[in-house]
Amino acid sequence: MEAMMPSSDLPARLSLCRHRLCSFDHAYKIALNLRRDTGIPHYVIRGIVPLQAYRVTTRPPVWPDRWLAMAA
């Protein structure tokens, strides 16, 4: 049986493509594209799950410390 590694080691085990897709830069580009396409402001917030380090949403985050950027 494979031993479980701590989630803090997870980013080091990701492929280069997955690492790029999970980056802040990629999330911000998505937010900018969605803002341009919809006309609605989008927010980049810090995720909770290691594989979803950043999220793009149309709702302002409830916790201000998770708010990283706004594409307005």
C-alpha positions in Angstrom: 0.0 0.0 0.0 1.3 3.4 -0.9 1.9 5.8 2.0 0.1 9.1 1.8 2.3 12.1 1.4 1.4 15.4 3.0 -0.5 17.9 0.8 2.4 20.4 1.2 4.5 18.0 -1.1 1.8 18.0 -3.7 3.0 21.0 -5.9 6.4 19.4 -6.2 4.9 16.2 -7.7 2.7 17.9 -10.3 3.5 17.8 -14.0 4.8 21.1 -15.5 1.5 21.4 -17.4 -0.6 21.0 -14.3 1.6 23.4 -12.4 1.1 26.0 -15.1 -2.6 25.5 -15.2 -2.8 25.8 -11.4 -0.9 29.1 -11.3 -2.1 32.5 -10.4 -1.1 33.9 -13.8 -3.4 31.4 -15.5 -6.3 32.2 -13.2 -5.8 35.9 -13.8 -5.8 35.4 -17.6 -9.0 33.4 -17.3 -10.6 36.2 -15.2 -9.6 38.8 -17.7 -11.0 36.8 -20.6 -14.3 36.2 -18.8 -14.5 39.9 -17.9 -14.0 40.8 -21.5 -16.5 38.2 -22.8 -19.3 38.8 -20.2 -18.8 42.4 -19.0 -19.1 41.2 -15.4 -16.2 41.7 -13.0 -14.4 38.5 -12.0 -12.3 37.8 -8.9 -9.3 35.6 -8.4 -9.4 34.1 -5.0 -7.2 31.7 -3.1 -8.6 28.2 -3.1 -8.7 25.8 -0.2 -7.8 22.5 -2.0 -4.2 22.1 -3.1 -5.1 21.2 -6.7 -7.3 24.3 -6.9 -4.9 26.9 -5.5 -6.7 29.7 -7.3 -10.3 30.1 -8.3 -12.1 32.5 -10.6 -15.6 33.7 -9.5 -18.1 36.5 -10.1 -18.8 36.8 -6.4 -16.6 38.9 -4.1 -15.0 36.5 -1.5 -16.5 36.4 2.0 -13.1 36.4 3.5 -11.0 39.4 2.4 -7.7 37.5 2.9 -8.6 35.1 0.1 -9.2 37.9 -2.4 -6.1 38.2 -4.7 -7.2 40.2 -7.8 -10.2 41.6 -9.5 -10.7 41.9 -13.3 -13.0 44.9 -13.6 
